[in-house]
Amino acid sequence: MNAESKQVKSSRRRFIQDTARTVCGVSLLGLGLGVYSRQTHSLPATALRPPGVKSEEEFLAACIRCGLCVRDCPYDILKLATFSDEAPLGTPFFTARKLPCEMCEDIPCVKACPTSALDHDLTSIDDARMGLAVIVDQETCLNYQGLRCDVCHRVCPLINKAITLEPRHNQRSGKHTIFIPVVHSDSCTGCGVCERACVLEEAAIKVLPIKLAKGEIGKHYRLGWEEKKKAGKSLVTPDQEHKYNLPEGLKYDHSGEGLIKDSR
Amino acid sequence: MKANLPADAGKAAIAEKGWWQAYKWLVLRRFSQLSIIALFLVGPLLGYWIVKGNLTSSLTLEVLPLTDPYILLQSFIAGHEIVSTALIGAVIVTLFYLLVGGRVFCSWVCPVNIIADAADWLRRRFNIKGGARFSPQTRYWILLMTLLVAALTTSIAWEIVNPVSIVHRGIIFGSGFALMVVVSIFIFDLLISRKGWCGHLCPVGAFYSLLGRYSLLRVTANKREQCDDCMDCFMVCPEEQVIKPALKGESKGIGPVIMDMNCTNCGRCIDVCAKDVFTYSNRFNNSTLFNVANKKEVAP
């Protein structure tokens, strides 16, 4: 083997070595980046996205972190996440307990978004689903104790739709009514005004990302009374009045009188 | 003539041409970089909005959208449908850099360039040598990696760590951590790897290199016969490998225009050359025919 071909061989070997080293190094870097980015995929419960985000997954593919929504928010509630925030770096979020969304009718933040990461098809702010309010603590919520706080209900921009007060018997006093605040997911936009307004030291009502806040009934599951209403009749057994096997001389009245002795 | 010391690069030019001619393009570049930051800052600081957003996407005077095509490409690969505003912005930016050269972003716009230049200047000034060496091709692998990770994680993953946007966003939207990124890159370039970030690793630069591959605006060594081998241009060039073919390629029939896509069009070589070898020109001024014709006349 002459010197020249030796040289060619060794330079080829070096090229392959160098390339392999670069590719391996960059692949490791990519692996780290990939794992790190997957970890940041789940939005922390304290951070809420501006209106018009369909899902966190889609949002992270679409948001280029330009901050135009932050700039166009007239109430300055939005912030781009920095390293000290839990949301993925550079993405916009707000913290309901500090400053909730004021639900502007013209939705300027959505209009400002150049990539449609905030969906431009969202034209009514009432259709926004930034999260879902949840009474996270019945032990401290004043209304649950039988007091008439009602603050979350009264401040709600969709009062009596997103939050209603449901009367229950107060078993402690035996004579009063408890007004339980109930959040309705078909109306709640997740603006966070209720969480901000909760009078407790730590809010008993909190807006959580919908994924955390909302349960889901199995797709196969049917509620009998709903099916009955839809069909107009019972689907299981034919409708017939219930008959009691009572001792002779007794009747049962469904409308409240209860057991009736035959007068005969 | 013998090569100058790295620390003395540019001194001959100052003596020969005066301070302004020896620093003109550097000063204009710094002016451009700082003005762009200033334009973004006028809004948040003074309440008068000229430019909103940041380098990834912005809106100037409420009409002109500008979007970084690299980040939009990642978004597309991550599975997001591209919509008009961002697309228009990216097309405008792409057309601009197709014309003036992609790496003009690096040398005239990017804030990280100021940090990298400072580190390189200190390296020359205090004769700091050595450190880790990467291939300048590494950035293209990293570029490919960022696109693959975007596809696999269906998110714009690179933006979690991209120093370019972290630094710019940090300045515009206020984040102390951006300062740590600045310090990291500075120390990396100063002590660990020469021209390490911008010249070897940054995928944003790699993307813009590819974008400006066939760009019109070029630096040319049109008076290369005047070169006295002082090496000043090599010492200050952020991509030193790009100069040699144009400056020394006459005997191989290579034209005087720097055609390498990694040239950042920073113009620093024009500044530091005491012999006025370099100037801005366009890619079509690269004819070697003139020289060939001369040789033919001599040949018979």
Interface residues (C-beta under 8 A of the other chain):
Chain A: D18 T22 V23 G25 V26 S27 L29 G30 L33 G34 Y36 S37 R38 T40 H41 E57 E58 L60 A61 A62 C63 I64 R65 C66 G67 L68 V70 R71 D72 L80 T82 F83 S84 P88 L89 G90 A112 P114 T115 S116 A117 H120
Chain B: G43 W49 K52 G53 N54 T56 S57 S58 L59 P65 T67 D68 I71 L72 S75 A78 G79 H80 E81 I82 V83 T85 A86 G89 F134 S135 Q137 T138 W141 I142 L144 M145 T146 L148 V149 L152 T153 T154 S155 I156 A157 W158 E159 I160 V161 S165 I166 R169 G170 I172 F173 S175 G176 F177
